Amino acid sequence: MNGTLLLAPDLLRTMRVAAHKAIELDEPVVTTRCILLALVDEDHAGHPEVLRVMLERAAQEEAPCEQTLAFKTPDGGATMRLSDPAYRLFIEGAQQADGRYTKAELIAALAARASQTI
């Protein structure tokens, strides 16, 4: 991953929903669990078995890392930072992207993590 990486609209929508999930769950940051719940909520998330396994293993993640990203909620009313594990997951997906980071790369990163934990 060199230079600027554009986020595809589907990925940006997913991350905004994840920010909203963090608020609903009263979490101080967007956690991996919030990302997974956002993916599960979307009709076209794909790979439901991967998401189920990851949700079972997702732990509460409290603090954002020093280097992180933030996403607005869908209504633009709040901005939520990623937790350290969520940031690392996001970057793992970005490293697989070729010019435009889509939700498919994020799901591939989740699948890689799930295969490591099974």
Secondary structure, DSSP 8 states (H G I E B T S, - for coil): --S--EE-HHHHHHHHHHHHHHHHTT-SSB-HHHHHHHHHHSTT---HHHHHHHHHH------B-SS--EEE-TTSS-EEEBBHHHHHHHHHHHTT-SSEE-HHHHHHHHHHHHHHH-
